[in-house]
C-alpha cells in the first residue's frame, strides 16, 4: 500500500467548508484537480469525476461512494484491480467555530502504484494540494464577502 495525505486549515466554519465541498455541480468553478463531478453524494452510489493530473490529459474516474458522514468524512473507492485500487478520502475536522482542518488523501494498491510510485506520487500530491488551496480560497473569499455584508 502507498499513501498520500495532505491538509490545509481553512479560516471558516465546518458548515461553510462542507457547503462548498458538497456542492458537486460547482467544483468546475473552483477545483483544478477534480474539475468536474457528476452525481450525488449518496453512500453506495457512483459518481463520474474528471481528474486533472498536471498537464496530462484529463481522465474520467467512476468511483463508488464508500463512506459518507456529512461534515465529517467522504470516502470514494476506485477499483481497477489488479492495476490500481484507490480509496480517496476527505476529512473535515473543526479546529474552532471559525477554523476547519481539511484532510485530503488516498491509499493506493495494485501494480501501478508499486512500479510507478516515483511518477504518481508527485502528480497526485500536487493535485491534492492545488485542490486544498483552491477550496481554502473559495471558502474564505465567500465567507469574507458575507462577513463584510453582515457588518454593514
C-alpha positions in Angstrom: 0.0 0.0 0.0 1.1 3.5 -0.8 -0.4 6.6 0.8 -0.6 10.4 0.2 -2.1 12.7 2.8 -2.3 16.5 2.6 -4.1 19.0 4.7 -5.0 22.7 4.9 -6.5 24.9 7.6 -9.4 26.9 6.3 -10.5 30.1 8.2 -14.2 29.3 8.2 -16.7 27.1 9.9 -17.1 23.5 9.1 -20.5 24.2 7.7 -19.1 26.7 5.2 -16.4 24.3 4.1 -18.9 21.4 3.8 -21.3 23.6 1.8 -18.7 24.4 -0.8 -17.2 20.9 -1.0 -20.6 19.1 -1.2 -21.9 21.3 -4.0 -20.7 18.9 -6.6 -22.1 21.0 -9.5 -19.8 23.9 -8.7 -16.5 22.0 -8.5 -15.8 23.0 -12.1 -15.9 26.7 -11.0 -13.0 26.3 -8.5 -11.4 22.9 -8.4 -8.3 22.5 -10.5 -7.9 18.8 -9.6 -11.4 17.2 -9.7 -12.5 19.5 -12.5 -16.0 18.1 -12.9 -18.1 15.8 -10.7 -21.4 14.4 -11.9 -23.6 12.6 -9.5 -24.8 12.9 -5.9 -23.2 12.2 -2.5 -25.2 9.1 -1.8 -23.4 6.3 0.1 -23.1 3.2 -2.2 -23.7 5.3 -5.3 -21.2 6.1 -8.0 -20.1 9.5 -9.4 -18.2 10.4 -12.5 -15.2 12.6 -11.8 -12.9 14.3 -14.3 -9.4 14.2 -12.8 -6.7 16.6 -14.0 -3.2 15.5 -13.1 -0.7 18.2 -14.0 -0.6 18.9 -17.7 -1.8 15.4 -18.6 -5.0 14.7 -20.5 -8.0 14.7 -18.1 -9.1 11.2 -17.0 -12.6 10.1 -16.1 -12.9 8.0 -12.9 -16.2 6.4 -11.7 -15.7 5.6 -8.0 -18.2 4.3 -5.6 -19.0 6.4 -2.5 -17.9 4.0 0.2 -18.5 6.2 3.3 -20.4 9.4 3.8 -20.7 11.2 7.1 -21.8 14.8 6.3 -19.5 17.5 7.6 -17.0 14.8 8.7 -15.9 12.3 6.1 -16.2 11.3 2.5 -14.5 8.2 1.1 -14.5 7.1 -2.6 -13.4 3.7 -3.8 -12.0 3.2 -7.3 -11.2 -0.3 -8.3 -9.4 -1.3 -11.5 -7.7 -4.3 -9.9 -5.0 -5.5 -10.4 -3.7 -2.3 -12.0 -4.9 0.1 -9.3 -7.3 0.4 -6.5 -7.6 3.6 -4.5 -9.5 4.9 -1.5 -9.7 8.7 -1.9 -10.8 10.4 1.2 -11.7 13.8 2.6 -11.9 14.5 6.3 -13.3 17.7 7.9 -12.1 18.5 11.4 -13.3 21.6 13.4 -10.5 23.4 15.0 -12.8 26.2 16.3 -16.1 27.7 15.3 -14.3 29.6 12.6 -11.5 27.3 11.5 -11.6 23.9 9.9 -8.8 21.4 9.1 -9.4 19.8 5.7 -7.6 16.5 5.2 -7.3 15.1 1.7 -5.7 11.8 1.0 -5.6 8.5 -0.8 -4.5 4.9 -0.2 -3.2 3.2 -3.3 -3.0 -0.5 -4.0 -2.0 -2.6 -7.1 0.6 -2.8 -9.8 0.7 0.8 -11.0 1.5 2.3 -7.6 4.0 -0.4 -6.9 6.0 0.3 -10.1 5.2 3.9 -10.9 5.1 5.5 -7.4 8.0 7.8 -8.3 5.8 9.3 -11.0 2.3 9.1 -9.4 3.2 10.5 -6.0 4.3 14.0 -7.1 1.4 14.3 -9.6 -1.2 13.3 -7.0 0.4 15.3 -4.2 0.4 18.4 -6.4 -3.2 17.8 -7.4 -4.3 17.4 -3.8 -2.5 20.5 -2.7 -3.9 22.5 -5.6 -7.4 21.4 -4.7 -6.9 22.1 -1.0 -5.7 25.7 -1.7 -8.5 26.3 -4.2 -11.1 25.1 -1.6 -9.5 27.3 1.1 -9.5 30.4 -1.3 -13.1 29.8 -2.4 -14.5 29.3 1.1 -12.5 32.2 2.7 -13.4 34.6 -0.1 -17.1 33.7 0.2 -17.0 33.9 4.0 -15.3 37.3 3.9 -17.9 38.6 1.5 -20.7 37.5 3.7 -18.9 38.8 6.9 -18.4 42.2 5.3 -22.0 42.5 4.2 -23.2 41.4 7.6 -21.1 44.1 9.3 -22.9 46.9 7.3 
